[in-house]
Amino acid sequence: MSDHRFELVCEIEPPTRPDLTRVRHQIGVLSAVADSFLIPDNHIGRATVSSVAVAHEVQAMGARGIACLNSRDRNLLGLRRDLLTASAYGVERFLFVYGDKPTVGGRTSELTVRGMIEEARGTAEDPAFAGRRPFQVGVTSGLRPVPTWKSAADFVFVQVSYSVDALLRWRESVSLQVPVYAGVMVLASAGMARNLAATIPDIDIPDRLIDDVERDRNAGVDAACEQILAIRDSGAFDGVHLVPVSRYREVAARLEREL
């Protein structure tokens, strides 16, 4: 773990319509506990307002934004457009991902996350970006060995897990000298839990937790907040990437008391 305080990165639900009201509300509610906000890019294969634009909105409200960009929906020219836009807006932190399967059509190009990192790094020597601060670029990882090229990123987000022990075992198995954030997602319902288990085979959700959520709609919030505290107290991670989904109000209220 690097030498800085535990950071809570809250993911917000990006708008699928040209209206930032809900985004602003999420930021306002979560600002009491969040250190920064991650804005997904065309979340789960649906078109959303640009993550760079929303990250700019986050920063206009006095918070720190991380814009997620996926390789699925852009070619090299599109990525360069996003980097230029981000630089103009003062957005400096990115999370580069491969991207979920689109709901309509296929992938746009053969652009890879590795290629995106190389392009972002190259802006440091590009006259078009002269006088601008270099971008900070993060990547994601499953609970498996981390390729060398990923370990050279500025930070790493680890996949969502419902087992602190599994996260700790993985952290002990890898050597990373950059900030590492464990993924925590609130289960809003038993139906959501079953859908996650069916569509994302790497996520193992305990049956007991699913049963708890089915009996008590607040059980998912309680479990996520307890997991965050356990991860923080372990000292193994630099922070948490929290996905509060629709329960962000309840999560904020609970964490404000606990953190």
Sequence and secondary structure as in RCSB ss.txt:
>XXXX:A:sequence
MSDHRFELVCEIEPPTRPDLTRVRHQIGVLSAVADSFLIPDNHIGRATVSSVAVAHEVQAMGARGIACLNSRDRN
LLGLRRDLLTASAYGVERFLFVYGDKPTVGGRTSELTVRGMIEEARGTAEDPAFAGRRPFQVGVTSGLRPVPTWK
SAADFVFVQVSYSVDALLRWRESVSLQVPVYAGVMVLASAGMARNLAATIPDIDIPDRLIDDVERDRNAGVDAAC
EQILAIRDSGAFDGVHLVPVSRYREVAARLEREL
>XXXX:A:secstr
  SS  EEEEE    SSS  HHHHHHHHHHTTT SEEEE SSGGGS  S HHHHHHHHHHTTS EEEEEESTT  
HHHHHHHHHHHHHHT  EEEEE     SSS  S    HHHHHHHHHHGGG GGGTTS   EEEEEE SS   HHH
HTSSEEEEEE S HHHHHHHHHH    S EEEEEE    HHHHHHHHHH TT    HHHHHHHHH TTHHHHHHH
HHHHHHHHHT  SEEEEE GGGHHHHHHHHHHH 
